[in-house]
């Protein structure tokens, strides 16, 4: 663990190593693998959501209130990519 901390190993690398070691020792924990995959899929921040609201606020103003929802959806989807 010290080596991981000194090298600043990514969390996903650490879990791959742990699961591989468990498999080599024939310790099977399939539920642990599922839980880890789920937890690593959760974003660490809410930055994408904040960005989406910021983009929508830039399009949704008094001057642009005449835009249809379809137009906004198209613009919103384009800017998030």
C-alpha positions in Angstrom: 0.0 0.0 0.0 2.9 2.4 0.7 4.1 1.8 -2.9 0.6 2.7 -4.2 0.5 5.8 -2.1 4.1 6.9 -3.1 3.3 6.3 -6.8 -0.2 7.8 -6.5 -1.7 4.8 -8.1 -5.2 5.3 -9.4 -8.1 3.7 -7.5 -9.1 1.5 -10.4 -5.6 0.1 -10.6 -5.6 -0.7 -6.9 -8.9 -2.6 -7.1 -7.8 -4.5 -10.2 -4.7 -5.6 -8.3 -6.7 -6.6 -5.3 -9.2 -8.6 -7.3 -6.4 -10.3 -9.3 -4.6 -11.3 -6.1 -7.8 -12.7 -4.6 -8.4 -14.7 -7.8 -4.8 -16.1 -7.8 -5.4 -17.2 -4.2 -8.7 -18.8 -5.3 -10.7 -16.6 -3.1 -13.8 -15.8 -5.1 -16.0 -12.9 -4.1 -18.2 -12.2 -7.1 -20.5 -9.8 -5.2 -17.5 -7.7 -4.2 -16.5 -7.3 -7.8 -20.0 -6.1 -8.7 -20.1 -3.6 -5.8 -16.7 -2.2 -6.8 -17.7 -1.9 -10.5 -20.8 0.0 -9.4 -19.0 2.3 -7.0 -16.3 3.2 -9.6 -19.0 4.1 -12.1 -20.4 6.8 -9.9 -18.9 10.2 -10.8 -16.7 11.8 -8.2 -18.2 15.3 -8.7 -21.3 16.9 -9.9 -19.4 19.0 -12.5 -21.3 17.6 -15.5 -24.7 18.5 -14.0 -23.5 22.0 -13.1 -22.2 22.4 -16.7 -25.5 21.3 -18.1 -27.4 23.8 -16.0 -25.0 26.6 -16.9 -25.4 25.8 -20.6 -29.2 25.8 -20.3 -29.1 29.1 -18.5 -27.1 30.7 -21.3 -29.7 29.6 -23.9 -32.7 30.3 -21.7 -32.9 34.1 -21.5 -35.6 36.7 -22.1 -34.2 37.3 -25.6 -34.2 33.6 -26.5 -37.5 32.7 -24.9 -39.0 32.3 -28.3 -36.9 29.2 -29.1 -38.8 25.9 -29.2 -38.0 23.1 -26.9 -36.7 21.0 -29.9 -34.2 23.8 -30.7 -32.9 23.9 -27.1 -32.6 20.2 -27.0 -30.5 20.2 -30.1 -28.3 23.0 -28.8 -28.0 21.4 -25.4 -27.0 18.1 -26.8 -24.4 19.6 -29.1 -22.7 21.6 -26.4 -22.4 18.8 -23.9 -20.4 16.6 -26.4 
